[in-house]
Amino acid sequence: MRKVLLVFSAILLSFIVIGCSDDSDSTADEVSNEAGDKPKLTFGLTPWTSTVPPTKIAQILLEDMGYEVEEREVNLGVAFAGLSNGDVNVFMDYWSPNHDQYMDEYSDTVEILATSYEGAEWGVVAPEYMEDINDIGDIEGKEDLVNNEVLAIEESDPAVEDVSAAIDGYGLDLEVVHSSEAPMLAEAEEKMKNKEPVLFFGWRPHSMFNKFDIKILEHKETPDLFQSSTIYVVAHEGLKDEAPDAYELLKN
């Protein structure tokens, strides 16, 4: 809760600082934008709830600074490819180590600007009413309760590989069923309405933990999996030269 309050305090302070800028600054921004000096900025927007709020906040602040901002809906691989060649300027939701394979591939042209937050948890999730299932291994011999399935997001997200690795590590008769976040949660919600057993992929911070009474399962037999994550803001390497004030805003 303290971290949440600090984040929102920072956001409010940003609005106050921008709102209190003198008229000459505002006029200069408007003239600069009309003259075409400020480039259009493109944000990669993956279909995850965690990507949307920081992207929208950044867009509001940058538009107030005179930038035109557009969002490009992409999957993770396309987001990093776009960051690499400059088609995407900024991505607000790089999870490490979950997405490190993409960062390793494109590190020559993609820059980490700032840390959004640390200690993000993720893993296989179950509803609290599944009282006997508190570790992934607890489902052994009962896989048919969940139709031998674990619901998950896109296969292109490397984090999902840990779900398959945990299944293999425990020797479970389970299959990972991939879709995007919204249909995954819709299917899980439908099952939870009827108090049916269900396992699915979850991470926090996320509103699913406010909306549903759920828990992230332990994984004592596979301790190297589902490591807590740090989330970063990343940008194409050219942003510093193309839009230095936007670069400084996002870096801070």
C-alpha positions in Angstrom: 0.0 0.0 0.0 2.9 2.4 0.8 4.4 1.8 -2.6 1.0 2.5 -4.3 0.6 5.7 -2.4 4.2 6.8 -3.3 3.5 6.0 -7.0 0.3 8.1 -7.1 1.9 10.9 -5.1 4.6 11.0 -7.8 2.0 11.1 -10.5 0.1 14.0 -8.9 3.4 15.9 -8.4 4.1 15.5 -12.0 0.8 17.0 -13.0 1.3 19.9 -10.5 4.8 20.7 -11.8 3.6 20.7 -15.4 0.5 22.7 -14.5 2.6 25.3 -12.8 5.0 25.8 -15.7 5.0 29.4 -16.9 3.2 30.6 -20.0 6.3 31.1 -21.9 7.2 27.4 -21.6 3.7 26.4 -22.7 3.9 28.7 -25.7 7.3 27.4 -26.6 6.0 23.8 -26.5 3.0 24.7 -28.7 5.2 26.6 -31.3 7.7 23.7 -31.3 5.0 21.1 -31.9 3.4 23.2 -34.6 6.7 23.5 -36.3 7.1 19.8 -36.2 10.1 19.8 -33.9 8.7 17.3 -31.5 8.5 13.8 -33.0 5.4 11.6 -32.7 6.1 9.0 -30.0 4.9 5.4 -30.3 4.3 3.2 -27.3 4.1 -0.5 -27.5 1.0 -1.8 -25.7 0.8 -5.5 -24.9 -2.6 -6.9 -24.0 -1.8 -7.1 -20.3 -3.5 -5.1 -17.6 -0.2 -4.1 -16.1 0.9 -2.4 -19.3 -2.1 -0.1 -19.6 -2.0 2.3 -16.6 1.7 3.4 -16.9 1.3 3.8 -20.7 -1.8 6.0 -20.3 -0.2 8.1 -17.5 2.9 8.7 -19.7 0.8 9.6 -22.7 -1.1 12.2 -20.7 2.1 13.8 -19.4 3.8 13.8 -22.8 0.8 15.2 -24.6 0.8 18.0 -22.1 4.4 18.6 -23.1 3.4 19.0 -26.7 4.0 15.5 -28.0 1.7 13.5 -30.2 1.5 10.0 -28.7 0.1 6.9 -30.3 -0.3 3.3 -29.0 0.5 0.3 -31.0 -1.0 -2.9 -29.8 1.6 -5.6 -30.1 2.7 -8.9 -28.5 5.9 -8.9 -26.6 8.2 -10.1 -29.4 6.9 -7.4 -31.7 7.3 -4.8 -29.0 11.0 -5.5 -28.7 11.5 -5.8 -32.4 9.8 -2.4 -32.8 12.0 -1.0 -30.1 15.0 -2.3 -31.8 14.3 -0.6 -35.2 12.7 2.5 -33.8 9.1 1.7 -34.9 8.3 1.6 -31.2 9.8 4.4 -29.1 8.8 3.2 -25.6 7.6 0.1 -23.8 6.5 0.5 -20.1 6.3 -3.1 -19.0 9.6 -5.0 -19.4 9.7 -7.8 -16.7 13.1 -9.1 -15.7 14.1 -11.9 -15.7 10.9 -13.0 -17.4 11.6 -11.2 -20.7 15.4 -11.2 -20.6 15.7 -13.3 -23.7 14.3 -10.4 -25.7 16.4 -7.8 -23.9 19.5 -9.9 -24.5 18.7 -10.1 -28.2 18.1 -6.4 -28.7 20.3 -4.8 -26.0 22.4 -3.0 -28.6 19.5 -0.8 -29.6 17.1 -0.9 -26.6 17.9 1.1 -23.4 16.5 0.6 -19.9 15.3 4.0 -18.7 13.9 3.4 -15.2 12.6 0.9 -12.7 8.8 0.9 -12.3 8.7 -1.5 -9.3 10.4 -4.5 -7.8 9.4 -7.7 -6.2 6.5 -8.6 -8.6 5.1 -12.1 -7.9 3.8 -14.5 -10.4 3.0 -18.1 -11.0 0.3 -20.7 -11.1 -2.9 -19.4 -9.3 -5.8 -21.2 -7.7 -8.9 -20.0 -6.0 -8.8 -20.0 -2.2 -11.7 -22.5 -2.0 -9.3 -25.2 -3.4 -8.1 -25.5 0.2 -6.0 -28.6 -0.3 -4.1 -27.2 -3.2 -1.4 -24.8 -1.9 1.6 -26.1 -3.8 1.7 -27.0 -7.5 2.6 -30.6 -6.5 -0.7 -30.9 -4.5 -2.6 -31.4 -7.7 -0.7 -34.7 -8.4 -3.2 -37.5 -8.9 -6.0 -35.0 -9.0 -5.3 -33.4 -12.4 -8.7 -34.4 -13.7 -10.3 -31.9 -11.3 -9.1 -29.1 -13.5 -9.6 -31.0 -16.8 -5.8 -31.6 -16.9 -5.4 -28.0 -17.9 -3.6 -24.8 -16.7 -4.9 -21.7 -18.4 -2.3 -19.2 -19.5 -1.5 -16.2 -21.6 0.3 -16.0 -24.9 2.9 -18.6 -25.7 5.2 -15.8 -26.9 5.6 -14.6 -23.3 8.7 -16.4 -22.0 7.4 -16.4 -18.4 4.8 -19.0 -19.4 7.7 -21.4 -20.0 8.0 -21.7 -16.2 4.5 -23.2 -16.0 5.5 -26.0 -18.4 8.8 -26.4 -16.5 7.0 -26.8 -13.2 4.6 -29.3 -14.7 7.5 -31.3 -15.9 9.4 -30.9 -12.7 6.5 -32.4 -10.7 5.7 -35.0 -13.3 2.1 -33.8 -13.6 -0.5 -34.8 -16.2 -1.3 -31.2 -17.1 -1.4 -29.2 -20.4 -0.8 -25.5 -20.7 -3.7 -23.9 -22.6 -2.7 -20.6 -24.2 -4.8 -17.5 -25.0 -4.5 -13.8 -24.2 -5.1 -12.3 -20.8 -8.7 -11.3 -21.2 -10.1 -14.7 -22.4 -7.9 -16.6 -19.9 -9.4 -14.5 -17.0 -12.9 -14.8 -18.5 -12.7 -18.6 -18.5 -11.2 -18.7 -15.0 -13.9 -16.3 -13.7 -16.7 -18.5 -15.2 -15.3 -21.5 -13.4 -14.9 -19.6 -10.1 -18.5 -18.4 -10.2 -19.5 -22.0 -10.1 -16.9 -22.9 -7.5 -15.2 -25.3 -10.0 -11.5 -26.1 -9.6 -9.3 -24.2 -11.9 -5.6 -23.4 -12.3 -4.4 -20.4 -14.3 -1.4 -18.1 -14.8 -1.4 -15.0 -12.5 0.8 -12.1 -11.5 0.7 -9.2 -9.2 0.2 -6.3 -9.0 -3.0 -7.0 -10.9 -6.6 -6.4 -10.3 -7.4 -10.1 -10.4 -6.2 -10.2 -6.8 -8.8 -7.6 -5.9 -11.6 -9.1 -7.9 -11.1 -12.8 -7.0 -10.2 -14.6 -3.8 -7.1 -16.4 -5.2 -3.6 -17.4 -4.2 -0.3 -18.0 -6.0 0.7 -21.6 -5.4 4.0 -22.5 -3.9 6.5 -24.6 -5.9 8.9 -26.2 -3.4 10.1 -28.9 -5.8 11.1 -26.3 -8.4 12.5 -23.4 -6.4 14.4 -21.9 -9.3 11.1 -21.1 -11.2 8.8 -18.1 -10.8 11.5 -15.8 -9.4 10.1 -12.4 -8.3 10.5 -9.8 -11.0 11.6 -6.2 -11.5 9.7 -4.1 -14.0 11.4 -1.5 -16.2 10.6 1.2 -18.7 12.6 0.7 -21.9 13.1 2.7 -25.0 14.7 2.8 -28.4 18.3 4.1 -28.1 17.5 7.1 -30.3 14.9 8.6 -27.9 17.5 10.6 -26.0 18.5 12.5 -29.1 15.1 12.6 -30.8 13.0 13.7 -27.8 15.4 14.7 -24.9 12.7 16.1 -22.6 10.5 13.0 -23.1 13.6 10.9 -22.4 14.2 12.7 -19.1 10.6 12.4 -18.0 10.5 8.7 -18.6 14.0 8.2 -17.1 12.8 9.8 -13.9 
